[in-house]
Amino acid sequence: MQNDYSASAPSTPGRIRHRRRSNEIPIEASKANGSHLLVNDQNKYKSMLIRTYSTVWMIGGFACIIYMGHLYIWAMVVVIQIFMAKELFTLLRKAPEDSQLPGFRLMNWHFFFTAVLYVYGRILSQHLVNTVTSDQFLYKLVSGLIKYQMVICYSLYTAGFMWFILTLKKKMYKYQFGQYAWTHMILIVVFTQSSFTVANIFEGIFWFLLPASLIVINDIAAYVFGFFFGKTPLIKLSPKKTWEGFIGASFATIVSAFLLANIMGRFQWLTCPREDLSTGWLHCDPDPMFKPHYYSLPGWFPWKEVSVLPVQWHALSFGLFASVIAPFGGFFASGFKRAFKVKDFGDSIPGHGGITDRMDCQMVMAVFAYIYHQSFVKSQYSVEMILDQILRNLTYEEQHTLFMKLGQVLERK
């Protein structure tokens, strides 16, 4: 592979700037001067201040978006995906080749937005129908789009595929096919995983907010424990990670999961599922998972009883996963960056790198949260789900026939 990170020549119109060489200190060199751990970094306090400042801004903005509701959280996820795709598309770009392929970059975004239309169309189709049911024209239009959504998306993908074939250029085949494969890998690894997040959001903000918060808590706790107590290296891929930080963060995250679940689980705004795409305040009968159970305590406790939400026991699994498994998403990203000789995927967040650097563990956690919720929490069948399938897939005559037959069955019982 050619070295694409050397200093670039003076910029000219239409040319793409080369990525600057990483300023990351090699592990071997850092060990030689005793600075391979954060506790020995002379600039650690300056780095900590910059990182803290950025973290406060991110958490504040994140809290505002959570307050605004499901639709805005979904929009935030899409924006994050766009920035991640931009950073990763740029990672393998080569200026000389791109200058000979005008419009080739646009093809990446064609496939990206085709994937957006397909995935979110499948996830949010019923929410969209529920939003426009009061207007017959919009209802018929949306119903038609949903019915033919797969055909539309397949047509768009086929158009992109033909576009790619027609732009193949002699002596550029290897680069073009490499970019085509890279684009699809981004869609699968990044887009598909983070799309699970949206499915969690509309099941209830709780199922998005708790897992995301635990990753943030684990990351901050690992940094703090490693900053003050770190001495023993954890993994070579991330030389600043220490066992002290890992163990301390694990304990803090599991305890936080149990406590946060109790706090978040008492707000209907966080626990009620959203059935449409409106932004109004939510009210619902809490799921049994969010209704407190009371446990008596021994006489020597200052309290006679304590209330625990059933969801808190599930939260312990979330905390354990966020502590032990999710960090491997970060280790994977570290190895990936070393393979391409870059320090960060981008520089959009001071002290943190790019958006992708902050979302590596979040993606792993989002998939786990979705699978766990679908497998151990969500009821597989409900009256609402069955009725939804009947109204969506049966004609009026078939619905009437079903009603008559169901009446006969109930009469015989």
N, C-alpha and C positions, 0 to 999 in steps of 0.2 A: 504493500500500500504506500502510495506516495505521501510524503510529508506535506500536509496541507496547512500546517500551523506555523510556518516560518513567517518572518516579517514580510509584509506585503509591499509591492511596488507602489509608487505614487498612484493615488486613485484616479481613474478615468471614468467618464460617463458610461454607464451600462455595466461596469464591472462590480463584482461582489467583493467586499472586504474579506480578507483572510482572517480566520480566528487566530488570535495571538497565542503564542506558546504558553502552556500552563506554567504558573509560578509555584506550583505545588512542590514541596521539598520531597525528594525521593526518600523512601523509608530508610534505605541503608545510610544515606548521608545524614539524615536527621538523627539516627542512632549514634553516629560517630560524634556528633557534637552535643548529645544528651538532650536534644529538644524534640524528641519524637512523641512526647506526651504533653498534653495541654498544661499540666502543672509547671512545666519548665519553659513555657513560651513567654518570652520577655514582653511581648505585645498583647498578652492575653486580656489585660484589663481594658485596653482600647477596643479590642475585638468584642469583648463582652458588652461594652456600652453601645456600640453600633448595633450589635445583634439584639440587645434588649430594646432599643428604640424602635427598630423595625418590627419586633414581635408585638410591642404594645399597639402599634398602628394596625397591624394585621388582625389582632384579636379584637380591637375596637371596631374595625370595619366589618369583621365577621359577625360580631354581636348585633350590629345594626341591620345587617341583611337577614339574620335569623328572625329578628323582631318583625321585619317587613313581610315575612311569610314564604310559603311554599314556592310560589311562582318566581319570586326574586332569588331564592336559593337555587332553583333550577337554572335561572339565567346566569348566576355566579358560576355554577358548575360548567356551563357551556363556555363561558369566557375563559375559565381556567384551562379547559380542554384546547381551546384555540391557541392560547399562549404556549401550552405544552407541545402541541403539534408544531408550532412555529419554531420553537427551540430545537426540536428533534429533526425537523426537516432541514434545518440549517446545518446540523451536525456533520452530515456527509456531503454537503455541497462543495463543488469544485468550480472555481471561477472560470478557468479556461473553457471547460466543457459547457457550463451554463451559458456563457456568452455566445456559443454556437447553436444553442437550442432555445430560441425565443419562445416564450409562452409555456415552456416545459414545467416551470414552477406552478403555473396555474392549474396544471393537471392534478397536482397533489391536493389542492384545495377542492377541486371537483369531487375527488373520491372522498375527501373528508366530509363535505356537506351532504353527499349522498348517504354516507353512513349515519350522519346526524338525522336526516329525514327518515331513514329506515328504523333505526333503534328507538328514537323518541316517538316516532309514529306508532310503533308497536306498544310502547310502554304507556303512552298517554292518550291513546285513541278514545277510550271510554270517558276519560276526564274531559276531552274536547267535546264529545257528544253531549255530555251532561251540561256543558256550559252553553250550548246553542239550542237546547231543546225548545226554548220559548219561541224561536223563529223558525217557521217551517221551511223557508227557502234555505237558510243556513244549515238547518238540520239535514236536508236532503243533499246539499252540496258536500258537507262534511262526511256524511254516511257514504257517499259515492267515493270520495277520496280515500276513506279508510278501506272500503271494499277493494279498491284497485291500487292500494298503496304498494304492495309487493311488485305489481307490474310496473308502476311508475319508477320505483327504485331500481328494479332490474334493468329497465330501459336506460336510466341514467348511467348505471354502471357499465352497461354494454356500450353506450356512447363513449364513455371514458376509455374503455378497452380499445375500441376502434381508433379513437384519438391517439392513444399510445402507439398502436401499430403504424398508423399513418405518419407519425413523427420520427420513426426510427431512421437513424442516419448512419451511413457507412463510417466505420472506424469509431463509432460511439456506442455500439450495441451493448458492450459490457457495462458501461456507465449507466445507460438508460435502463437496462434490465435490473441493475443493482438498485437504482432509485425506485423502480416500480415495486420491487420486493420490500425495500425499506419502508415505503409508504404503507404497504399492507401490514407490515409488522407493527408500525405505529398504531394503525387503526385497531389491530387485535389486542396488543398489549396495553395500550394507553386508553384508547377510546372505549373499548368494550368493557374493561374493568371499571372505569370511572362511571360508566352508564348505570352500573348497579346502584350507584349512589342515588340517582334520581328515583329509581324504583323504591328505595328506602324512604326517601323524603315524603312521597305521597302516601306511604303506609303510616306516616306520622313522623314529624320532625325529630322526635325522640330517637328513632332508629338511624337517623343520620347524625344528629348532634352528639350523642353519647360516644359512638365509635370515633368520630373525628376529634372530639375533645380528649379522649384517652390517648390518641397518638400525639397530640400537642403536649399533654401532661408528661407522657413518657419521654418525649424529646427534650423538654425543658428540664425534667428531673435528671435525665442522664447527663445533660450538660452541666447542671449544678453540682451533682455528686462527683462527676469526673473532674470538674474544675477545682473543687476543694480537696477531694480525697483520692483522685485517680493516680494510681501508681502501676498497676498491672495491665499490660496491653491485652485487649480482648481478641482482636482479629487483625491480620496484616493488611487487609483491604482498607481498613479505616484505622490508621495508626493512632488517632487521638481518642478512640473508643477504649474504655477501660472496664475491667470486671467490676470495679467499685461503682462506676456509673451505671452499669447494666443491672447489677443487683439492687442498688438503691432505687433506681427508676422502676424496677419491677414491683417492689414493695409499695412504692408511692402510687403507682398506677392501679394496682389491684384494690388498694384501700379507697382510692378516689373513685373507682368504678362503682363500688358498693354505695358510697355516700352520694355521688352525683345521681345515680339512678333513683334514689329516694327523693331527691330535690326535684329533678326534672319530671319524674313520674307523677307529680301532683299538679301539673299545669296542663289543662285541656288543650291549650294552644299547641303544646308539644306532642301530646299523645293521640289526639283525634286524627284519623285519616282524612285526607282531602279527596273528595269525590269529583271535583270539577277544577277548573283553572281560574277561579275567582280569587280575590285577595281579602275577602271579608273575614272577620273574627270567627273562630270555630267554637262550637259547643256540641258536646256529645255525651252519651252515657259512657263513663269510663269502662274500658275493657277490664275483666276480672284481674288481668295481669297488673293493673294499676290501682286496685282497691286494697287498702292496707289490711294486713293480718296482725293481730295483737298477740304477743308472747309474754307470759308472766316471767318475772325475774326473781332470783333468790332474795330473801329478806335483807341481806347485807348490802344490796344495791340501793342507791338513793332513789331510784324509780321503781314503781311496782310492776310496770309493764313497758314494753317497747313495741312500736309499730314498724313492720317491715313490709314493703311491697314485694309481691312474688317476683316482679321483674328484677329485683336486686340480686336474686340468686343467678339469673341469667347474665346479669352484668358482670359477675365474677368471671364468667367464661370470656367475655369481651376483654376484661382487664388482663387476663392471663395471655390471651392471644396478642393483644397490643404490646405486651411486655416481652414475650418470648419469640413469637413468629414474625410479627409485622416488621421488627427491625431488620430482618433479612432482606426486605425490600430496599432498605437503605444500603445494605452491604452490596446487593446486586448492582445498584446504581453506582456505588463507589468503584466496583470492578469494571463496570461499563465505561466510566469516565477515564479510568486508568488505561483501558484498552485504546481509547481514542486520544489519550494524552491531553485531556482538558481538566481544569480544576473544578469548574462548575458548568452546568448546562446553559447558564445564562447569567446575567448580572442585573436582573430587574428588581431584586430585593436586596438592599444593602446588608451585608453581613451574613446572608443566607444563600446567595447565588441566584439561580433562576427559579421559575415556578415549578419546574420538574424536580428540582432538588428538594422542594418542600412537600411534593405530592407522592414521592416514591413509596413511602410506608402507607399513606392514606389509601392508595389504590388497592394494596393488598388487604387492608382492613375493610374496605368497602365491599369487596367480594365476600369476605367471611361474614360480615354483618348481614348481607342479603341472604346467603345460603343458610345461616343459622336461623334467621327470622322465618324463612320459608319452611325450614325443616322442623323446628322445635317450638315456634311461637304461634305462627299464623294458622288459623283453622283452614283445612284444605277445602271444606265445603261450607257454604252458608246460604241462607235464603236469598240474600242479595246477589251472590255470585251466580246461582242457578237462574234466578230471574233475569239477570243481565244477559246470560247466554241465550235464554229463550227469546228475549226481545230483540237481540241482535241477529240471531241466525234463523229464526222461524218466521214464515209469512203470517199474515193476519189469520188466514184460514187454518194454518197449522197450529197457531196459538189457540184458536177457538176449539179445535179438535182436542188438543191437549187438555184444555180446561174442562171439557165435557167428560173425557175419560178419567181425569183426576177426580171429578165429582162422583163418578160411578164407583171408583175404588174406595173413596171415603164413605160412601153410603153403605157399601157392603161390610165395611169394618164397624 
